[in-house]
Amino acid sequence: MELQELKNIWNEHDKNLDTHVQVNQQLLKRVSLDKARSLMGNFKFSNIIELIASAIWLWPMAYFMANHYAEPKFMIPALILFLIAVLTMAWNVYSLVTVWQLNLDMPITRIQKKLEKMNLYNNLFHRNLLFLLMPLVYLTFMIVAAKGLLGIDMYQHWNFMLPQIIGCILLAPVIIWMLKKFPDRKLEEALRFLKEIRKFEKEDQ
Amino acid sequence: MDIQEEKFLMVIQNHKKIIYKICHSYCPVAEDRKDLEQEIVLQLWKSFDRYNAQYKLSTWLYRIALNVAISFHRKEKKRRYHANVEDQVIYLTTDWAQQEALTENMQLLYQFINQLDAMHRALMILYLDNHSHEEISEILGISESNVGTKISRVKQKLKQQFSKV
């Protein structure tokens, strides 16, 4: 079968659709009014929640830093937690702005690349970066929370702290190994599709 | 209903075949098709105010519908409920739906389209809908010569695929 024959079949089909395809006007009106729904709804929602959570988190950290600015042993862990929250917020704002600026009436390859890059970076940020930062967050959080909430100086309890630090140091390579051993399917899929789009865009010889 | 809504309903009415064909090409499963149709209509409505008259209305519509269809197709949506005529935006009249199911050639053609990857599927729909290389390149965002090369490749693939038909 030739492409022209397929085109003829398609055209014949198209003619039949003229008379046999109907539009459900009532449902169409209902769907059109449902403006709250969106293609990236879940993505926007999770980013807004993260943004709010990080913003809330910044206040106690700022307060703690202000109270301990002369004590680097407390100031530095709090600053690390503060910066991680700022980094998360910056990522959330960037993601939301990118999604809100997305015009679906742009060429297919351009939009699909944008969407897939968002997907890819989102997975990289949440899975790889935050996972890798976990041991650091755990240690710094323990120091700040113990001092801020209970007034306990964890540096005075080395018998408790030392195993925690060793545990975290050992955990870091385990996390890296696990990330390599069990790669994220979504991440791989995003990379594969980006490769597919680039190949599609490239002029064949 | 305001004028804008009326205009929009008219646009959907006039381009219903495009939405129908794109949904069928990206969603072989009827249950998913309903969701895709609704998503396309919704995104068209959301973008309707921004329509740029320097492009043809069909170019604008193809871009949005194909972008939504490709994203939808990639999301591997779970089926939530079964479709029926009442919750389908665009549907076939019952008598013809049965007749259409028997059209072997059309089934084969949709089967072939469904085998293509997401981007080539878009190219194929536009080609079969008699768009020029220039229009296809404008909608897809690739060069005209690239469109020509890709169509030749599809022709070769087709020959292999349908050599026994």
HADDOCK unambig.tbl for C-alpha pairs under 7 A between the chains (distance, minus, plus):
assign (segid A and resid 1 and name CA) (segid B and resid 159 and name CA) 6.26 0.50 0.50
assign (segid A and resid 1 and name CA) (segid B and resid 162 and name CA) 5.30 0.50 0.50
assign (segid A and resid 1 and name CA) (segid B and resid 163 and name CA) 6.36 0.50 0.50
assign (segid A and resid 1 and name CA) (segid B and resid 165 and name CA) 6.51 0.50 0.50
assign (segid A and resid 2 and name CA) (segid B and resid 158 and name CA) 6.98 0.50 0.50
assign (segid A and resid 2 and name CA) (segid B and resid 159 and name CA) 6.42 0.50 0.50
assign (segid A and resid 3 and name CA) (segid B and resid 155 and name CA) 5.89 0.50 0.50
assign (segid A and resid 6 and name CA) (segid B and resid 109 and name CA) 6.96 0.50 0.50
assign (segid A and resid 7 and name CA) (segid B and resid 128 and name CA) 5.32 0.50 0.50
assign (segid A and resid 9 and name CA) (segid B and resid 106 and name CA) 6.86 0.50 0.50
assign (segid A and resid 10 and name CA) (segid B and resid 128 and name CA) 6.57 0.50 0.50
assign (segid A and resid 17 and name CA) (segid B and resid 17 and name CA) 6.41 0.50 0.50
assign (segid A and resid 20 and name CA) (segid B and resid 92 and name CA) 5.54 0.50 0.50
assign (segid A and resid 20 and name CA) (segid B and resid 93 and name CA) 5.39 0.50 0.50
assign (segid A and resid 20 and name CA) (segid B and resid 96 and name CA) 6.60 0.50 0.50
assign (segid A and resid 21 and name CA) (segid B and resid 90 and name CA) 6.70 0.50 0.50
assign (segid A and resid 21 and name CA) (segid B and resid 91 and name CA) 5.63 0.50 0.50
assign (segid A and resid 21 and name CA) (segid B and resid 92 and name CA) 4.61 0.50 0.50
assign (segid A and resid 21 and name CA) (segid B and resid 93 and name CA) 6.39 0.50 0.50
assign (segid A and resid 22 and name CA) (segid B and resid 90 and name CA) 5.66 0.50 0.50
assign (segid A and resid 22 and name CA) (segid B and resid 91 and name CA) 5.39 0.50 0.50
assign (segid A and resid 22 and name CA) (segid B and resid 92 and name CA) 6.03 0.50 0.50
assign (segid A and resid 22 and name CA) (segid B and resid 93 and name CA) 6.85 0.50 0.50
assign (segid A and resid 23 and name CA) (segid B and resid 13 and name CA) 6.61 0.50 0.50
assign (segid A and resid 23 and name CA) (segid B and resid 89 and name CA) 5.76 0.50 0.50
assign (segid A and resid 23 and name CA) (segid B and resid 90 and name CA) 4.67 0.50 0.50
assign (segid A and resid 23 and name CA) (segid B and resid 91 and name CA) 6.57 0.50 0.50
assign (segid A and resid 24 and name CA) (segid B and resid 88 and name CA) 6.93 0.50 0.50
assign (segid A and resid 24 and name CA) (segid B and resid 89 and name CA) 4.90 0.50 0.50
assign (segid A and resid 24 and name CA) (segid B and resid 90 and name CA) 6.09 0.50 0.50
assign (segid A and resid 27 and name CA) (segid B and resid 87 and name CA) 6.87 0.50 0.50
assign (segid A and resid 27 and name CA) (segid B and resid 89 and name CA) 6.00 0.50 0.50
assign (segid A and resid 28 and name CA) (segid B and resid 89 and name CA) 5.81 0.50 0.50
assign (segid A and resid 31 and name CA) (segid B and resid 38 and name CA) 6.47 0.50 0.50
assign (segid A and resid 31 and name CA) (segid B and resid 42 and name CA) 6.20 0.50 0.50
assign (segid A and resid 32 and name CA) (segid B and resid 41 and name CA) 6.78 0.50 0.50
assign (segid A and resid 32 and name CA) (segid B and resid 42 and name CA) 5.25 0.50 0.50
assign (segid A and resid 32 and name CA) (segid B and resid 45 and name CA) 5.99 0.50 0.50
assign (segid A and resid 104 and name CA) (segid B and resid 63 and name CA) 6.90 0.50 0.50
assign (segid A and resid 104 and name CA) (segid B and resid 64 and name CA) 5.10 0.50 0.50
assign (segid A and resid 104 and name CA) (segid B and resid 67 and name CA) 6.43 0.50 0.50
assign (segid A and resid 105 and name CA) (segid B and resid 60 and name CA) 5.62 0.50 0.50
assign (segid A and resid 105 and name CA) (segid B and resid 63 and name CA) 5.19 0.50 0.50
assign (segid A and resid 105 and name CA) (segid B and resid 64 and name CA) 4.96 0.50 0.50
assign (segid A and resid 106 and name CA) (segid B and resid 63 and name CA) 6.48 0.50 0.50
assign (segid A and resid 107 and name CA) (segid B and resid 63 and name CA) 6.17 0.50 0.50
assign (segid A and resid 107 and name CA) (segid B and resid 138 and name CA) 6.76 0.50 0.50
assign (segid A and resid 107 and name CA) (segid B and resid 139 and name CA) 5.12 0.50 0.50
assign (segid A and resid 107 and name CA) (segid B and resid 140 and name CA) 5.02 0.50 0.50
assign (segid A and resid 107 and name CA) (segid B and resid 141 and name CA) 4.80 0.50 0.50
assign (segid A and resid 108 and name CA) (segid B and resid 63 and name CA) 6.18 0.50 0.50
assign (segid A and resid 108 and name CA) (segid B and resid 67 and name CA) 5.76 0.50 0.50
assign (segid A and resid 108 and name CA) (segid B and resid 139 and name CA) 6.49 0.50 0.50
assign (segid A and resid 108 and name CA) (segid B and resid 140 and name CA) 4.76 0.50 0.50
assign (segid A and resid 108 and name CA) (segid B and resid 141 and name CA) 6.25 0.50 0.50
assign (segid A and resid 109 and name CA) (segid B and resid 140 and name CA) 5.86 0.50 0.50
assign (segid A and resid 109 and name CA) (segid B and resid 141 and name CA) 5.75 0.50 0.50
assign (segid A and resid 110 and name CA) (segid B and resid 141 and name CA) 6.83 0.50 0.50
assign (segid A and resid 112 and name CA) (segid B and resid 67 and name CA) 6.96 0.50 0.50
assign (segid A and resid 201 and name CA) (segid B and resid 142 and name CA) 5.70 0.50 0.50
assign (segid A and resid 203 and name CA) (segid B and resid 146 and name CA) 5.03 0.50 0.50
assign (segid A and resid 204 and name CA) (segid B and resid 146 and name CA) 6.42 0.50 0.50
assign (segid A and resid 204 and name CA) (segid B and resid 149 and name CA) 6.43 0.50 0.50
